[in-house]
Amino acid sequence: MQATEQHKNAEAISGWVRRWAPLLPGGEVLDLACGSGRHARHLVSLGHPVIALDHDPEMLEKAAGPGVTTSLVDLEAPGAAWPFAAGRFAGIVVTNYLHRPLFDAMIASLAPDGLLLYETFAEGNEEFGKPSNPNFLLQEGELLALALQQGLRVVAFEEGRVEQPKAALVQRICAVRPDFPRLAALLPAF
């Protein structure tokens, strides 16, 4: 694979995010562990102001741009606290990142009609390479269970093998807070 093709694949917007992001209600969106900002830029293109949070200043430099406010925070540092108020975000997008202690505070930061898009690796991914540490792999059905424990309504959930951008075992969820209007959950056609 040529270097430009590898860069293009690394920058590709997650199909899960592309599919469900149009459901985000108006307002500010958090791109948690944003990396180079591929999703932050997509969310801005959909009309949302975005907070792009990451622990890596080089990644945040790449993520910066019109409509994107960067936030340098290491949420895994000793004594780190969740930096956002309850009910702040219309949506939160997380891909390829898992730090379980954040889940309660993260969900609390969703507006009463907010939407969560989450996609990351699951147990069994070690067969395909990294991540292979159980601390970074969701257990079977874990993301679904966490969402339900938080009182979220699940619009869509998937668990299984993907081939793009590389072979992996993943879980992904689109879930909403209770005040999200049921009629606003327009399901895409297959």
Disulfide bonds with the S-S distance in Angstrom:
none
